[in-house]
Amino acid sequence: MIALLIAAAAAAAPAPDAAPAPPAKIGLCVACHGTDGRSRMPAAPHIGGQNEAYLVWALNQYREGRREGDVMGSVIGVLSRRDIEALADWYARQTWPALDAAPAEDAP
């Protein structure tokens, strides 16, 4: 019985090197920041590879009205604290883009 429980637990655990899935609400960010955090618009900053604590802080500044942005102001209201933490974690895990590198979608 114990062996069966151990086998079931091992089968349910994700592979150690499996890539984590993007957060549920990443769709709110992709149009401007992309899935990888590389800006798609001149006014949107690159956030991939940014410090996680900074991203949480910045998003909370938008939520509290201490930071302004037309798009961010309309998006932040639908993000919970957990959403903010998940998005910050995701984008912090991405690679900071080289300034002269083309976005992945534009590469040949």
Secondary structure, 3 states (H helix, E strand, C coil): CHHHHHHHHHHHCCCCCCCCCCCCCCHHHHHHHCCCCCCCCCCCCCCCCCCHHHHHHHHHHHHCCCCCCHHHHHHHHHCCHHHHHHHHHHHHHCCCCCCCCCCHHHCC
